[in-house]
Amino acid sequence: MYFHDNFADYGGGSRFAGFSEPRDTGPVGTSLAAIEAALKLDPAGGYVKGSVPRQRLEAAFNSVPLTSASALIDELKQGTGPLARLFRYRLHPATQQAMQGILEKKSSDQKQEEEKAKLNVKLACDALRKLIEDSSQMVKLLESAVEKSCKLNGENSDACLKARFDLEGNKMRLGDRVRQLRSMCP
C-alpha cells in the first residue's frame, strides 16, 4: 500500500494506491505463480520441446505438490480461471496434454501414497488388535491367579494387596490400548 501526498501528481488529498490480494507463498502458490509466469512468456516459436520456455513450463508443472495436482487438473479442464484461460489459449493441444500428463502422474502418485498409508494403518490396527487380544487373555489369567493367591494368603495380606494393585494397573493399560485402538482404527 502506498500513501501519496503530492496533490499535483494525484489530484487530491492523501490517497491509497496499490491495494492487492495477499499472495499465497506456500508450495502451491509458488507453483501456480511459476506456471503463470511460464505461460505469460508467450515465446514467438511456441513451447517447442527442448526450448527454454518449454523447460520452464515443465519445471513449473513438475513443482506442483502431489496433493494439489488433482485440483489443478480439474481447474485446467474446466477452463474458468485466469490460469486455465492462459493454459488453453497459449498452449498447443499436444502441449496441453503433455502438461496434464505431468499432473495426472502426480495425481496417480498421490493416490498410491494414500493407498500405502491406508494399508499401513490397517496393518498397525491389526497388530494392535492382536496385542489387545493377547493382553486381555493375560489379564484374565492374572486375575484368576490373584484370586487364588488372595484365598491362600488372605485378603488383607501384603502379597494379595500388591497383586490386586498390579492387576488394576494391567487393566488400566489394557483400557488405554482399547481407547487407542478406537481412536486410530476404523
N, C-alpha and C positions, 0 to 999 in steps of 0.2 A: 504494500500500500504506500502511496506517495502523497505527501501534502504539497500543494502548490500555493505559494502566496504571492507570486508575481502576477498582479492584476492585469497588466498589459498583455501578457502572454496568454492568459486563460480567460479573460473577460469576466472576472467576478472575484468574489472572496475566496477564502481557502476552500479547496475542493479535494475530494478524494478521487484518486485515479489508480488504476492498476489492480482493482479487485479481481480475484480469481478463485477458483475452487482449489482446495488443498490437493496436492498430488499424492498419490499412493506411492510410497517409496519402498514398499516391500518387494519381494521377488516377482510377484505377479505384475505389479505396477511397472517395475523396471523392464520386464519382458515386453509388456504391451507398449511401453514407450519406445523400446528398441524396434519392435515390429513397425510401429507407426513411422519412426524415423527412416527405417529402411524403405518403406512404401512411399514416403514423400521424396525419396531420391529421384524417382522417375527418370531413369537413365535413357538416353537417346536410343540406344540399341536394345533396350529392354533388359530383362533379368535373364540373360543368357547363362547357361551352365558354365561354371568356371570363372565368370566375371566377378569383379569385386562387389558390385551391387547384389548379385545372387548370393555370394558368400555371406554378406552382411544379413541378407534376408534369411538365409538358412540358419545362421548363428542366432538370430533373434528368435526364430521359431524353436530352435533347439533349447533356448534358455527358459522356455515356459515350464513351470513346475508341473510334475506329474499330476498333482491334484487339480490343476486348473485347465488341463488340456481338453477335457470333455466339454467344459463350459465354453471354452473358446471356439471349439468346433461348432457347437450349436449357434453361437453368436455369428460366426462367419457364414454359416449356411443360411441363417435367417436373413442376413444382409440388412439389418435395421440400423445398426450404429454407424458412427463415422468411420471406425476402423474397418468394419465389414464392407462399407461402400468403397473405401480405398482399396481393399483387398480385391473386390470384384472388378473394379474398373481399371486398376493399374496392372493387374497380372493377367497373363495369358491363361486360358483354362488348364493347359498342361502344368503350368507353374502353380496354379491354384491347387490342383490335385496333388502335386508333389508336397506342397506345404501342409495340406490337410493330411497327407500320408504321415508326415512327421508327427502331427498332433494325434492322429489315430494310433500310432505306435505308442506314444506316451500314454494315451488313454488305456490301451491294452495292457501296458506295463503296470499302470495303476491298479487295474482290475486284478492282475496276477498278484500284486503285492497285497491287496485286500484279501484275496483267497488264501494266501500263505498265512496272513495274520489270523484269519478265522480258523484255519487248521491248527495253528499254534495254540490259540485259545482253547479249542476243543480238546487238544492233547493235554494241556495243562489242567483243564477241568476234569478230564477222565482220571488223570493221576491224582488229583485232589479228592475225587470221589472214592477212589481205591484207598487212599490214605485214611479217609474218614471212616470207611467201612472197616478197615483193619483196626483203627483206633477204637471204634465203638465195640468191637469184639474184645479187644484188650481191656477196655473199661469194664465190660460185663464180667470177664474173668477176674479182674482185680476186685470188683465189688463182691463177688462170691467168696474170694479169698479173705477179704476184710471181714465179712460176716463170720466166717469160720474162726478167724483169729480172735475176733471180739468175743465169741462164745467161749473159746478156750481160755483167754486171758482175762475176761471180764470187761464189761462195757466202759468202766472208768479207768482202765489201765493205761499207762503211757503208750504202750505199743498199739492199743486199739485206737486211742485218740490220734496218734501220729498217722496210722494207716487211714483213718477216716479223712484226716486233713489232706493227705496225699491223693486220696480218691477224689475229693472235691476239686483239687487243683487239676487233675486229669480231666474231670468232667467239664471244667471251665475251658480248658484248652480245646477239648472236642467241640464245645459250643462255639468257640471262636472260629474254628475251622469250618463249621457248618455255616456260620454267618458269612465268612469269606467266600465260600462256595456259592451261596445265594447271591452275593453282591456282584461277583465277576462272571458267573456262568449263567447261560440262558436256561 
